[in-house]
Amino acid sequence: MEWGERIRVDRFRALPVASHHALRAGTLPGAHRDPFDRMLVAQSILEEIPVISIDETLSALGASRIWE
């Protein structure tokens, strides 16, 4: 199944990176400096969408996280 079909079937939505996400990512506290992780956390916070990840550092930065 191609990606677009998978998104439709599973009822996902694409979430583009916007400037307010980038600004929030840059102001997150903590020593975790991975820019991709920080962007995920910023989007999780601002869009009120949980991140599906086992990485506990995302929760420490403020993301709502599924997959304990």
Backbone torsions as a table, in degrees:
resi	resn	phi	psi	omega
1	MET	NA	133.6	-179.7
2	GLU	-76.7	162.9	-172.4
3	TRP	-57.9	-47.6	-179.3
4	GLY	-59.7	-39.4	177.5
5	GLU	-67.3	-40.4	179.3
6	ARG	-61.8	-42.3	178.9
7	ILE	-61.4	-43.9	-179.3
8	ARG	-65.9	-46.9	-177.3
9	VAL	-63.0	-43.8	-177.9
10	ASP	-86.4	0.3	178.0
11	ARG	59.5	37.7	172.8
12	PHE	-82.2	168.1	171.6
13	ARG	-135.9	143.4	176.9
14	ALA	-71.7	138.6	179.3
15	LEU	-121.2	101.2	-179.7
16	PRO	-69.7	154.8	175.2
17	VAL	-82.6	122.6	179.8
18	ALA	-112.4	165.8	-176.6
19	SER	-61.0	-35.6	179.8
20	HIS	-68.3	-27.4	174.1
21	HIS	-67.4	-45.8	-179.0
22	ALA	-63.2	-41.5	178.6
23	LEU	-62.3	-42.7	179.3
24	ARG	-66.5	-41.4	179.2
25	ALA	-58.3	-39.0	-179.2
26	GLY	-72.1	-16.1	-178.4
27	THR	-106.7	2.6	178.3
28	LEU	-65.0	141.1	179.6
29	PRO	-77.7	171.4	171.7
30	GLY	101.3	167.2	-175.7
31	ALA	-88.0	-10.3	-178.2
32	HIS	-69.9	111.1	-170.6
33	ARG	-107.1	6.3	-179.7
34	ASP	-65.4	115.9	-174.0
35	PRO	-64.2	-34.7	178.9
36	PHE	-67.2	-44.7	177.6
37	ASP	-61.6	-41.9	-180.0
38	ARG	-64.3	-35.9	177.4
39	MET	-67.5	-42.2	176.9
40	LEU	-58.7	-43.9	-179.6
41	VAL	-65.0	-45.1	179.5
42	ALA	-59.5	-44.1	178.8
43	GLN	-65.9	-39.5	178.3
44	SER	-59.6	-44.6	-178.7
45	ILE	-68.2	-53.0	-173.3
46	LEU	-70.4	-34.5	-178.3
47	GLU	-95.4	-3.4	-178.6
48	GLU	54.1	50.5	-179.9
49	ILE	-124.7	128.4	178.1
50	PRO	-70.9	151.7	174.8
51	VAL	-95.6	136.2	175.7
52	ILE	-94.1	101.8	-175.6
53	SER	-161.7	149.2	174.3
54	ILE	-89.3	-6.8	-175.5
55	ASP	-74.0	106.4	-177.9
56	GLU	-67.0	-20.6	179.6
57	THR	-66.4	-24.6	177.5
58	LEU	-66.8	-39.7	176.3
59	SER	-65.7	-39.5	-179.9
60	ALA	-62.1	-28.4	177.8
61	LEU	-84.3	-10.6	175.2
62	GLY	118.7	0.3	-179.6
63	ALA	-75.0	146.1	167.6
64	SER	-80.0	126.6	-171.0
65	ARG	-127.0	134.5	173.7
66	ILE	-107.3	136.6	175.9
67	TRP	109.0	78.1	-177.9
68	GLU	-76.1	NA	NA
